[in-house]
Amino acid sequence: MYKVLKWIEPVSLITVPVVLLLCALFEAENAALLSIVVAICALLPFFLRYELKKPRPRDMMPIAVLAAVAVVGRIVFAPFPNFTPVSAVVIVTAVCFGRQSGFLTGALAALASNLFFGQGAWTPWQMYAWGMVGFFAGLLNEKGFFKKDSLIYIYGAVSAFLFGFIMDSWYVVGFVSPITWQGALAAYLAGIPFNLSHCVSTVVFLVLILVPWGKKLRRIKIKFGLQK
């Protein structure tokens, strides 16, 4: 079952943008509801696979603590639109503990922080989007792309626009009716200032926490023999 879920994970991640595209092309009825269901289904394999690893409390602690830190950071910087440390914390987690931990940290941070900001149809999409930020950070690190810290900063900037693109796409499919290229373009353009704010904040916080946190987290990982 564990190995099956390993292959299901990338398939589920790819399915989400495919469904969004099909909903837009065919202007499916209840597209917003359908997209939410698909997003939730994309999240499940990650949680199930992590559970099947039978993690010890010590293995779960970094994810819980770092997700909580991300939540607090999002709350503290809430007065500044889309200026948030969440992506930076998720990326550092993924670099230190792997793509699955990064995905789960991002997903849990979105779910928990929305207890304060309000739950809604956007929550599964924020979970998916921040999970993807962590997933790709961990994947690129495993493939040896992050040999220099500067490359992580560049990824942080790009990941902010990845997050924004996912959320803007959900908005287009769920709320732009009928879907036209003019309406979609207007939605994406309206999101640029928020995505730029997210981009700047992610890079700023990465510069501040990547090196000091990275050293401490790797030391904790080795000392306690934590799972990836």
C-alpha positions as semicolon CSV with decimal commas, in nm:
position;residue;x (nm);y (nm);z (nm)
1;M;0,000;0,000;0,000
2;Y;0,284;0,239;0,089
3;K;0,455;0,188;-0,249
4;V;0,124;0,232;-0,432
5;L;0,064;0,565;-0,260
6;K;0,416;0,673;-0,357
7;W;0,311;0,655;-0,721
8;I;-0,034;0,798;-0,657
9;E;0,110;1,118;-0,506
10;P;0,252;1,266;-0,831
11;V;-0,057;1,154;-1,022
12;S;-0,285;1,330;-0,774
13;L;-0,078;1,647;-0,798
14;I;-0,101;1,649;-1,176
15;T;-0,475;1,576;-1,170
16;V;-0,559;1,906;-0,999
17;P;-0,437;2,143;-1,274
18;V;-0,578;1,910;-1,539
19;V;-0,925;1,925;-1,381
20;L;-0,900;2,304;-1,349
21;L;-0,814;2,331;-1,718
22;L;-1,098;2,101;-1,824
23;C;-1,347;2,291;-1,608
24;A;-1,238;2,614;-1,774
25;L;-1,247;2,475;-2,128
26;F;-1,587;2,310;-2,097
27;E;-1,736;2,558;-1,847
28;A;-1,852;2,273;-1,628
29;E;-2,145;2,331;-1,398
30;N;-2,050;2,337;-1,029
31;A;-1,687;2,375;-1,134
32;A;-1,595;2,529;-0,799
33;L;-1,736;2,233;-0,605
34;L;-1,570;1,984;-0,839
35;S;-1,233;2,156;-0,805
36;I;-1,259;2,151;-0,424
37;V;-1,329;1,776;-0,424
38;V;-1,031;1,715;-0,653
39;A;-0,803;1,928;-0,435
40;I;-0,904;1,731;-0,125
41;C;-0,843;1,402;-0,308
42;A;-0,497;1,529;-0,405
43;L;-0,413;1,590;-0,039
44;L;-0,519;1,248;0,091
45;P;-0,234;1,033;-0,050
46;F;0,025;1,244;0,132
47;F;-0,146;1,212;0,469
48;L;-0,215;0,840;0,417
49;R;0,141;0,765;0,308
50;Y;0,283;0,951;0,606
51;E;0,051;0,758;0,837
52;L;0,157;0,425;0,683
53;K;0,519;0,505;0,768
54;K;0,409;0,468;1,132
55;P;0,590;0,783;1,243
56;R;0,706;0,812;1,599
57;P;0,610;1,118;1,804
58;R;0,962;1,252;1,751
59;D;0,915;1,226;1,373
60;M;0,590;1,423;1,383
61;M;0,719;1,693;1,617
62;P;0,917;1,901;1,361
63;I;0,620;1,913;1,122
64;A;0,381;2,014;1,400
65;V;0,618;2,276;1,545
66;L;0,716;2,430;1,210
67;A;0,355;2,437;1,091
68;A;0,265;2,615;1,417
69;V;0,548;2,865;1,363
70;A;0,418;2,931;1,011
71;V;0,067;2,987;1,150
72;V;0,191;3,235;1,410
73;G;0,396;3,415;1,147
74;R;0,098;3,445;0,917
75;I;-0,113;3,588;1,199
76;V;0,154;3,837;1,309
77;F;0,201;3,973;0,956
78;A;-0,169;3,966;0,869
79;P;-0,192;4,350;0,856
80;F;0,039;4,343;0,554
81;P;-0,146;4,195;0,251
82;N;0,013;3,867;0,145
83;F;0,337;3,950;0,327
84;T;0,383;3,619;0,505
85;P;0,662;3,389;0,627
86;V;0,463;3,071;0,558
87;S;0,631;2,980;0,229
88;A;0,978;3,041;0,372
89;V;0,910;2,813;0,671
90;V;0,766;2,546;0,442
91;I;1,069;2,560;0,211
92;V;1,318;2,532;0,499
93;T;1,122;2,234;0,634
94;A;1,129;2,062;0,295
95;V;1,502;2,123;0,247
96;C;1,582;1,978;0,591
97;F;1,328;1,696;0,619
98;G;1,220;1,611;0,264
99;R;0,939;1,681;0,022
100;Q;0,670;1,490;0,211
101;S;0,738;1,681;0,532
102;G;0,739;2,003;0,331
103;F;0,404;1,922;0,174
104;L;0,244;1,831;0,506
105;T;0,382;2,141;0,679
106;G;0,239;2,366;0,410
107;A;-0,098;2,192;0,411
108;L;-0,130;2,193;0,790
109;A;-0,018;2,556;0,814
110;A;-0,294;2,661;0,575
111;L;-0,558;2,455;0,753
112;A;-0,462;2,570;1,103
113;S;-0,412;2,939;1,017
114;N;-0,756;2,953;0,855
115;L;-0,905;2,875;1,195
116;F;-0,815;3,240;1,261
117;F;-0,866;3,387;0,913
118;G;-1,179;3,187;0,829
119;Q;-1,237;2,850;0,668
120;G;-1,400;2,825;0,329
121;A;-1,380;2,682;-0,021
122;W;-1,033;2,837;-0,052
123;T;-0,886;2,631;0,233
124;P;-0,824;2,304;0,039
125;W;-0,665;2,511;-0,237
126;Q;-0,435;2,694;0,002
127;M;-0,343;2,357;0,154
128;Y;-0,266;2,222;-0,191
129;A;-0,076;2,535;-0,302
130;W;0,146;2,561;0,006
131;G;0,189;2,184;-0,001
132;M;0,317;2,212;-0,358
133;V;0,564;2,480;-0,251
134;G;0,707;2,235;0,002
135;F;0,688;1,934;-0,230
136;F;0,889;2,095;-0,509
137;A;1,141;2,243;-0,263
138;G;1,206;1,897;-0,120
139;L;1,216;1,737;-0,465
140;L;1,466;1,989;-0,603
141;N;1,683;1,951;-0,293
142;E;1,682;1,572;-0,329
143;K;1,788;1,607;-0,693
144;G;2,082;1,826;-0,595
145;F;1,958;2,159;-0,733
146;F;2,006;2,349;-0,408
147;K;2,383;2,334;-0,379
148;K;2,393;2,709;-0,314
149;D;2,167;2,906;-0,083
150;S;2,110;3,160;-0,360
151;L;1,927;2,894;-0,559
152;I;1,690;2,841;-0,267
153;Y;1,620;3,214;-0,258
154;I;1,544;3,207;-0,630
155;Y;1,311;2,912;-0,579
156;G;1,141;3,103;-0,297
157;A;1,066;3,391;-0,533
158;V;0,933;3,156;-0,801
159;S;0,729;2,952;-0,552
160;A;0,537;3,264;-0,446
161;F;0,415;3,303;-0,803
162;L;0,339;2,929;-0,819
163;F;0,121;2,970;-0,510
164;G;-0,045;3,276;-0,660
165;F;-0,105;3,107;-0,994
166;I;-0,278;2,813;-0,827
167;M;-0,503;3,037;-0,617
168;D;-0,579;3,271;-0,908
169;S;-0,667;2,971;-1,127
170;W;-0,908;2,845;-0,862
171;Y;-1,068;3,191;-0,855
172;V;-1,107;3,195;-1,233
173;V;-1,269;2,852;-1,245
174;G;-1,491;2,914;-0,943
175;F;-1,600;3,275;-0,987
176;V;-1,544;3,400;-1,342
177;S;-1,854;3,318;-1,545
178;P;-1,859;3,283;-1,833
179;I;-1,488;3,207;-1,851
180;T;-1,324;3,416;-2,122
181;W;-0,960;3,492;-2,183
182;Q;-1,030;3,858;-2,103
183;G;-1,188;3,769;-1,769
184;A;-0,911;3,523;-1,684
185;L;-0,642;3,775;-1,778
186;A;-0,804;4,041;-1,563
187;A;-0,809;3,800;-1,266
188;Y;-0,443;3,708;-1,307
189;L;-0,340;4,072;-1,347
190;A;-0,533;4,169;-1,034
191;G;-0,334;3,910;-0,839
192;I;0,009;4,043;-0,942
193;P;0,049;4,296;-0,654
194;F;-0,036;4,028;-0,398
195;N;0,198;3,777;-0,562
196;L;0,478;4,034;-0,564
197;S;0,425;4,097;-0,192
198;H;0,434;3,721;-0,130
199;C;0,750;3,694;-0,342
200;V;0,934;3,968;-0,151
201;S;0,831;3,833;0,189
202;T;0,934;3,478;0,103
203;V;1,282;3,586;-0,006
204;V;1,324;3,817;0,293
205;F;1,231;3,549;0,543
206;L;1,442;3,288;0,366
207;V;1,745;3,515;0,393
208;L;1,674;3,553;0,766
209;I;1,603;3,191;0,861
210;L;1,752;2,954;0,604
211;V;2,106;2,929;0,741
212;P;2,046;2,947;1,119
213;W;1,733;2,734;1,117
214;G;1,881;2,492;0,865
215;K;2,180;2,419;1,087
216;K;1,965;2,361;1,394
217;L;1,707;2,147;1,214
218;R;1,970;1,925;1,052
219;R;2,137;1,881;1,390
220;I;1,803;1,779;1,543
221;K;1,739;1,540;1,253
222;I;2,073;1,364;1,301
223;K;2,063;1,364;1,680
224;F;1,720;1,203;1,706
225;G;1,737;0,992;1,388
226;L;1,422;1,146;1,240
227;Q;1,247;1,002;0,935
228;K;1,231;1,199;0,612
